[in-house]
Structures are given as structure tokens and as C-alpha cells.
Amino acid sequence: MGRSNRLIKLQEKRISLDEIENQILNLAEVVNVFVFIGENDNKREIVNAVCELSNDAWQTLKKLEKFNLLVS
């Protein structure tokens, strides 16, 4: 059973995944987020975030043609 506060140790530092999510949710452009640990190509642990954008943010990215960032 995992910890309820989602506190992890990464590169000898304690990091709260919940706190990262809370900080990202403070952005007006983000309506939902999930933060998790993964690995990069060198097998080092990294923090990842998947964000659901607001409609305004979605439209702005479309106008800027940043389609490689979008999944609908």
C-alpha cells in the first residue's frame, strides 16, 4: 500500500507529488493534473505531469500551432 501523501525521494530530495499537483492547479490554464514518476532514456527517475487544459488555453495553443503538445 502506498503513502497517502505521495511523498517520494528523488536525487536525495523529498518531493511531494501532491504539492506539485497543487502548484500546477494554481495556473489558470490548467483544470486537472496528474503527476507521476517515470524514467527517461537513461533510466533516471523523472517527474512527469499530465495536464488537462482550460478551453481558453486549448484555443491559444491551437492558434499558435502547437499541435504536437495536444491530444484531444
Secondary structure, 3 states (H helix, E strand, C coil): CCCCCCEEEECCEEEEHHHHHHHHHCCCCEEEEEEEEEECCCCCEEEEEEEEECHHHHHHHHHCCCHHHCCC
